[in-house]
Amino acid sequence: MNRNPLIPFALVAVLGIGLMFLLSFKGLGDMKELTGEGKEEEKTEDVANASPEEIFKQNCTSCHGQNLEGGVGPALAGTSLGEDKIKETVTNGKGSGMPAFQGTIPDDKIAELAKWITEQ
């Protein structure tokens, strides 16, 4: 008896295509969770309840260092910038390195953050 050599290849192809469709539909179902849609309200609420130090740790330490010593961004410890200049920079960003946080951090929290930075 001769076996047909195409049957195992056809079976693997059918199973592979079926698995591909199954995983595609699973991915569509998880799309909102993976992209973070619907969690912006939670993030805004967390920021609204956070202290200036917590906001700094979450958003600024990667560039300005944990102790405001600088790194990728300039050192902020003992800065001569006033609160108004810091608020403007945090709100609107500066150049290509400093992102704007307008809409991400509420204005009153930006003011608190600027005051906290000048006190350090």
C-alpha positions, -999 to +999 in steps of 0.1 A: +000+000+000+012+035-009+006+063+015-001+097+002+028+120+013+007+152+010-018+142+038+005+151+067+015+184+051-022+193+044-031+184+080-004+206+094-014+235+071-051+232+081-042+231+118-018+260+114-044+282+096-070+273+121-047+282+150-038+315+133-075+325+130-081+315+167-052+336+179-063+365+158-098+366+173-083+362+208-060+392+201-090+413+189-107+405+222-077+416+242-069+447+221-084+472+246-065+457+275-032+456+256-034+492+243-045+506+277-078+520+263-102+530+291-075+533+317-068+570+311-094+579+337-077+557+363-043+573+355-057+608+357-073+599+391-040+584+404-021+616+394-048+638+410-043+621+443-005+619+441+020+641+459+045+662+439+073+638+449+053+608+436+046+626+404+083+634+400+092+597+406+067+585+381+075+610+353+108+627+358+134+604+375+143+586+343+158+618+329+165+641+359+176+614+384+162+603+417+179+630+436+174+657+409+211+653+400+205+652+363+213+625+337+198+627+303+181+659+314+196+687+333+201+687+371+172+703+390+187+703+424+194+740+434+180+752+401+178+789+395+146+785+374+115+800+390+083+782+396+067+799+365+094+788+342+092+752+356+054+752+352+058+764+316+084+738+307+064+709+323+032+720+307+045+727+272+077+707+270+110+720+257+128+710+225+128+674+215+140+660+248+114+674+273+079+661+267+048+682+274+027+669+303-003+691+296-034+669+298-014+642+315-009+660+348-036+684+361-025+721+362-028+724+400-005+693+403+020+709+379+020+740+401+026+718+432+054+700+413+071+732+403+070+745+439+084+712+452+113+713+426+123+748+436+123+738+473+148+710+467 
